[in-house]
Amino acid sequence: MITKVSTTFSQQYFDRLRDTAASIPFEQVDAVGELLYRAYLNDKQVFVMGNGGSAATAAHFASDLSKGTVVAGRRRFRVICLNDNLPVLTAIANDIGYDMVFSEQMRNLVRPGDVVVVVTGSGNSPNIIEALKCARSHSATTVGFLGFDGGRAKEMLDAYVHIECADYGLVEDLHYALGHCFKEYFTRRIQEDTRNMLPS
């Protein structure tokens, strides 16, 4: 039997999620979408990363970009999630330090004009800050999915979507939804755009 208390709690949660979603700065979403689509058209590499729940969101977003946007006869997004390679990540964490797990991987791969996407609730994780420093030193473009007050990361980003909310659950819910939003947007653009056709 479902009690009134559990029903009330669930309704309250989704009411809060709805209200937070209504406050999304959609002009920021559009700006990030355009930046990522330009990277796709220019055949740039996209790097995605996060910690904890944000690591799961980063991995899902990378999967959606690399597989979910595939259109026959069109070029594909070049995307890699830096929290997915556990042997490399743990080797760096063990031998150098967890603060460097993303930046050390990027040093092997990042090139000018590539896009580095950080998914972070607080915006203050040391390994995220080190990744952004590395990206900027290599003339890569920096993008963030942020929460809370944006943290230190906010001032290091070329574009971002900032969910101004102090509840990790709601921030992570909406970061996840942003990935699906972008997947649908890019798939439609790729289908319609003739600039990205593969040679026949």
C-alpha positions as CSV (number, residue, x, y, z in Angstrom):
1,M,0.0,0.0,0.0
2,I,1.4,3.5,-0.9
3,T,1.2,5.8,2.0
4,K,0.3,9.5,1.8
5,V,3.8,10.3,3.1
6,S,5.7,8.6,0.3
7,T,3.4,10.0,-2.3
8,T,3.9,13.5,-0.9
9,F,7.6,13.1,-0.8
10,S,7.8,11.9,-4.4
11,Q,5.6,14.7,-5.6
12,Q,7.7,17.2,-3.8
13,Y,10.8,16.0,-5.4
14,F,9.5,16.2,-8.9
15,D,7.9,19.5,-8.2
16,R,11.4,20.8,-7.3
17,L,12.8,19.2,-10.4
18,R,10.2,20.9,-12.6
19,D,10.8,24.3,-11.0
20,T,14.6,23.9,-11.4
21,A,14.2,22.9,-15.0
22,A,12.1,25.9,-15.6
23,S,15.0,28.1,-14.5
24,I,17.5,26.6,-17.0
25,P,19.2,29.5,-18.9
26,F,18.3,28.2,-22.4
27,E,20.4,30.8,-24.1
28,Q,23.4,29.1,-22.5
29,V,22.2,25.7,-23.8
30,D,21.9,27.1,-27.3
31,A,25.4,28.6,-27.1
32,V,26.9,25.4,-26.0
33,G,25.1,23.5,-28.7
34,E,26.4,25.8,-31.4
35,L,30.0,25.6,-30.1
36,L,29.9,21.8,-30.1
37,Y,28.3,21.6,-33.5
38,R,31.1,23.9,-34.9
39,A,33.6,21.5,-33.4
40,Y,31.9,18.6,-35.1
41,L,31.9,20.5,-38.5
42,N,35.6,21.2,-38.1
43,D,36.4,17.6,-37.2
44,K,37.7,18.5,-33.7
45,Q,38.1,16.1,-30.8
46,V,35.7,16.4,-27.9
47,F,36.9,15.3,-24.4
48,V,34.3,14.8,-21.7
49,M,35.0,14.1,-18.0
50,G,33.5,14.2,-14.5
51,N,33.6,12.7,-11.0
52,G,31.1,10.5,-9.2
53,G,27.6,10.9,-10.6
54,S,29.0,13.5,-13.0
55,A,31.4,10.8,-14.3
56,A,28.3,8.7,-15.2
57,T,26.7,11.7,-16.9
58,A,30.0,12.3,-18.8
59,A,30.2,8.7,-20.0
60,H,26.5,8.7,-21.1
61,F,27.0,12.0,-22.9
62,A,30.1,10.7,-24.7
63,S,28.1,7.6,-25.7
64,D,25.2,9.7,-27.0
65,L,27.5,11.9,-29.1
66,S,29.6,9.1,-30.5
67,K,26.8,6.5,-31.2
68,G,23.5,8.3,-30.7
69,T,24.1,10.9,-33.4
70,V,25.3,8.6,-36.2
71,V,23.6,9.3,-39.5
72,A,24.4,7.1,-42.6
73,G,26.7,8.9,-45.0
74,R,27.7,11.6,-42.6
75,R,30.9,12.2,-40.6
76,R,30.7,11.3,-36.9
77,F,31.5,13.1,-33.7
78,R,35.0,12.4,-32.4
79,V,34.5,12.1,-28.7
80,I,36.2,10.4,-25.8
81,C,35.3,10.2,-22.1
82,L,38.4,10.5,-19.9
83,N,36.9,8.9,-16.8
84,D,36.2,5.6,-18.7
85,N,39.8,4.2,-19.0
86,L,40.2,2.8,-15.5
87,P,43.8,1.4,-16.0
88,V,45.1,4.7,-17.1
89,L,43.1,6.7,-14.6
90,T,44.2,4.6,-11.7
91,A,47.8,4.5,-12.8
92,I,47.9,8.3,-12.9
93,A,46.1,8.6,-9.6
94,N,48.5,6.1,-7.9
95,D,51.7,7.4,-9.4
96,I,51.1,11.2,-9.7
97,G,47.9,12.1,-7.9
98,Y,44.1,12.1,-8.4
99,D,44.2,15.8,-9.2
100,M,46.0,15.0,-12.5
101,V,43.9,12.1,-13.8
102,F,42.3,14.1,-16.6
103,S,45.0,16.6,-17.4
104,E,47.7,13.9,-17.8
105,Q,45.5,12.0,-20.3
106,M,44.8,15.2,-22.2
107,R,48.5,16.1,-22.6
108,N,48.8,13.0,-24.9
109,L,45.8,14.0,-27.1
110,V,44.5,17.5,-27.0
111,R,45.1,19.9,-29.9
112,P,44.2,23.6,-30.5
113,G,40.5,24.0,-31.3
114,D,39.5,20.7,-29.6
115,V,36.7,21.0,-27.1
116,V,37.0,20.0,-23.4
117,V,33.7,19.4,-21.6
118,V,33.6,19.2,-17.8
119,V,30.6,18.0,-16.0
120,T,30.7,19.2,-12.4
121,G,28.2,20.1,-9.7
122,S,30.5,22.2,-7.5
123,G,32.9,23.4,-10.2
124,N,35.7,23.1,-7.6
125,S,37.1,19.6,-8.0
126,P,40.9,19.8,-8.3
127,N,41.1,17.4,-11.2
128,I,38.5,19.4,-13.1
129,I,40.5,22.6,-12.5
130,E,43.7,21.0,-13.6
131,A,42.0,19.7,-16.8
132,L,40.8,23.2,-17.6
133,K,44.2,24.6,-17.1
134,C,45.7,22.0,-19.5
135,A,43.0,22.7,-22.0
136,R,43.6,26.5,-22.0
137,S,47.4,26.0,-22.2
138,H,46.8,23.9,-25.4
139,S,44.4,26.5,-26.9
140,A,41.4,24.1,-26.6
141,T,37.9,25.4,-26.1
142,T,36.4,24.8,-22.7
143,V,32.7,24.0,-21.9
144,G,31.0,23.1,-18.7
145,F,27.8,21.7,-17.2
146,L,27.8,23.4,-13.8
147,G,25.7,23.6,-10.6
148,F,25.7,25.5,-7.3
149,D,27.5,28.8,-7.8
150,G,29.6,27.5,-10.7
151,G,32.8,27.3,-8.6
152,R,36.3,28.1,-9.8
153,A,35.5,26.4,-13.1
154,K,33.0,29.0,-14.2
155,E,35.7,31.7,-14.9
156,M,37.8,29.2,-16.9
157,L,35.1,28.3,-19.4
158,D,34.3,29.6,-22.9
159,A,30.7,28.4,-22.6
160,Y,28.6,26.7,-20.0
161,V,25.2,25.7,-18.8
162,H,24.8,26.7,-15.2
163,I,22.1,25.1,-13.2
164,E,21.9,27.5,-10.2
165,C,20.8,25.0,-7.6
166,A,22.4,23.8,-4.4
167,D,20.9,20.3,-4.6
168,Y,23.3,17.7,-6.2
169,G,20.4,15.4,-7.1
170,L,18.5,18.1,-9.1
171,V,21.7,19.4,-10.7
172,E,22.8,15.9,-11.8
173,D,19.2,15.1,-13.1
174,L,19.3,18.2,-15.4
175,H,22.9,17.6,-16.5
176,Y,21.8,14.2,-17.7
177,A,18.8,15.6,-19.5
178,L,21.0,18.2,-21.2
179,G,22.9,15.3,-22.8
180,H,19.7,13.9,-24.3
181,C,18.7,17.4,-25.5
182,F,22.0,17.8,-27.3
183,K,21.8,14.3,-28.8
184,E,18.5,15.1,-30.4
185,Y,19.7,18.5,-31.6
186,F,22.9,17.3,-33.2
187,T,21.2,14.3,-34.8
188,R,18.7,16.6,-36.5
189,R,21.4,19.1,-37.6
190,I,23.6,16.3,-39.0
191,Q,20.7,14.9,-41.0
192,E,20.0,18.3,-42.5
193,D,23.5,19.6,-43.1
194,T,25.2,18.7,-46.4
195,R,28.6,20.1,-45.3
196,N,29.4,16.9,-43.4
197,M,28.8,14.2,-46.1
198,L,31.4,11.5,-46.5
199,P,32.9,10.9,-49.9
200,S,30.9,8.4,-51.9
